[in-house]
């Protein structure tokens, strides 16, 4: 593994979405720190990941410790648990790239768009964590079970939004490492579109019996275009 590759903390790495991202990045050679409210559960998940024998390493820690041990932090917990985790890791995440994957789904009507008062979950994270944290929104529209199946070719693009262009570029590299194509989608406010699309995709899955509907951006980028 290249020495310049960042260590990734995945908060909620014991859940379906976090596990799927962890296993793909581990396979790509990244070192993974699984974060959880329970250090024991995090260690159990890390041991399972290590059992695959992929190039990256895996270890498990409680969320705050996992955040402190990583270069890039990825939040994959359910929306209902998001604020508690943000409060837990606020100090440890200062100065880092923070990838917010959470979607404001409000059961039982998860197929109806219900964005928070801040406009989006990612914008809320940016406001709470402060400007020293480079919040980037990504991966909201990818089915967790598709991520977890490492032999599955994921038919879904990823919209990447955030106020810091360099941080977005970093996350685009993580998207590619996970086997998908990512697109610069503008400032963090634009995360509202990707977050809202998740409920639309859930509705499409239910209505048409689709196994994990995704999105594709059509057209070819023009050479030299300003991103």
Secondary structure, 3 states (H helix, E strand, C coil): CCCCCCCEEEECCCCHHHHHHHHHHHHCCCCEEEEECCHHHHHHHHHHHHCCCCCCCEEEEEHHHHHHCCCEEEECCCHHHHHHHHHHHCCCCCCCEEEECCCCCCCCCCCCCCCCCCCCHHHHHHHHHCCCCEEEECCCCCCHHHHHCCCCCCCCCEEEEECCHHHHHHHHHHHHHCCCCEEECCCHHHHHHHHHHHHHHHHHHHHHCCCCCCCCCCCCCCCCCCC
